[in-house]
Amino acid sequence: MIHHVQLACPPGSEQASRDFYAGVLGLAEIPKPPLLAARGGCWFRGHGIELHLGVEADFRPARKAHPALLVHDLDRWARLLGEAGYPVEVADDFPGMRRFHSADPHGNRLEFLEPLT
């Protein structure tokens, strides 16, 4: 079992993270413990996942490594992201799954997938 996945973000990008992870994806921001909050970044939880965004001074987005988020109604998620201006790159090479890739506002790769019925 995985407790959370951490992605990196550039310094000062917490509001962009909040706008995307809470505003677009609908995750709830959860408070960081005070000692960790001093480092910057933000944490989110919802839809059965917990994602932490941690500040890296020499940030480079993860373009290959990524969390894969298992969702219900993949088409709705694709529409939601597309309408918010984020990429939706459909991939049909995962047996038993429908999926697409997107990116957060920092360029980190995200995968959204749903089992075929």
Secondary structure, 3 states (H helix, E strand, C coil): CCCCEEEEECCCCHHHHHHHHHHHCCCEEECCCHHHHCCCCEEEEECCEEEEEEECCCCCCCCCCCCEEECCCHHHHHHHHHHCCCCCEEECCCCCEEEEEEECCCCCEEEEEEECC
